[in-house]
């Protein structure tokens, strides 16, 4: 497989894996907002992005932390 197609395939597979790992999970953002991840997608300008149910903003995944059970 040519290098470009291989890289695209790897990126696509990792985005799908991120969707599987994150959608439906409770997270806390670095600014203190919390919620459940509703969707994950790849933004060509910003990288992997998430949408949290109940908020109007879309964040890069680097701003999330998983909520830990007590």
Residue, then its C-alpha position, 0 to 999 in steps of 0.5 A: x500500500x502506498x505510504x499516503x494511503x497507509x497513513x490515511x488508513x491509520x488515521x481513519x482507524x485511530x479516529x474510529x477507535x477514539x469514537x469507540x473509546x470516548x462517545x458516551x463517557x463522562x469527562x471533565x474539561x480543563x476549564x471545569x465543565x463536565x458532561x458526556x461525550x456525544x461525538x468525536x471527529x477529526x478537524x483538519x485545522x485542530x485535530x481530534x475534537x469532541x462535542x459534549x452533550x448540553x454545551x454549544x462549544x466543540x473542544x480539542x480532546x487535549x482539554x478532557x480528563x476522564x471522571x474517576x469513580x469515588 
